[in-house]
Amino acid sequence: MAKLKFTPEEKAQIVHKIKVYFEEELDQTIGTFEAEFLIEFFGEQVGAYFYNQGLNDAQALIAQKIGEIGDSIYELERPTDFNK
């Protein structure tokens, strides 16, 4: 898995969300450095779990869509004298 890379705008938004969460939910104030450190920590230590779940979800969706396409193709078949 490649290291997560965010644009400066994305990183600023994530940092803001972390800082707001700490303030509202934990009644603690953290600085930008601490929030950036948390982003790196979670990206390195926990990110793979979320990444893998995303891949599993995508794979399940693709399998479902392929099944739907197979069903659609089957519906297009015309009756013949041959049995499959």
N, C-alpha and C positions, 0 to 999 in steps of 0.2 A: 504494500500500500504506500503510495506516495505521500509525502508530508503535506498536510493541509496548508493551502495558501489562500489568503483572503486579500482582497483589494484593501487599500487604506480606508475606504469608506465602509466596507463590510466590517473590518476589524473595529472601527470606531463605533459602529452600531452595536456590535456584540459586546464591546467593553461597556457601552452605556447600559445595555440590558443587564449585565452582571452587576454593575454598580447600583442600579435601581433595585434589583432583586435583593441585594444585601441590605439596602436601606429600608425597603418596605417589609421584607419578610424576616430579616434577622436583626433589624434595628442596629445595624453596624454600617459605618462608613468606610469604604475602601477606596484607595486611589487607583489611578489608571495603571500604574505599574503592577499592582497586585492583581487587578482584573486581567491584564495581559498575561501575567504568570499563570493564572487559573486557566485561561484559554489554552496555553501551551501544555499545561499539565493534563487537562482533560483530552486534548487532541492526541497526546502521546500515550497516555495510560488507559483511556476509556474510548477514544475515538474509533478504534478498530471494531468494538462491539456494535456501535451504531452503524458503522460502514458495512459490516457483514450483514446486519439485519436489513439494511437497505438493499443489499445485493440479493438476499433471500426473498424480499418482498418483490423486487423487480423480476426475479426468476419465476416466482409464482404467478405474477401477472402475465408474463410472456407465455407461460405454459397454458394459462387459462385462455388467452387470446388465440393461441395456436389451436386449441381445442375448438373454440368457436369457429375459426376459419375452416377447420376440418368438417365440422357439422354443416357449415354453409355450403361447402363443396359437395358433401354427400347429398344435400337437398337438391342440388342441380342435376344429379344423375337422372338419366332417363331409363325407364324400364326396358329390359332386353330379355331375350330368351336364355341368356347365360346366367348361371348362378355364381356368385363370388364366394 
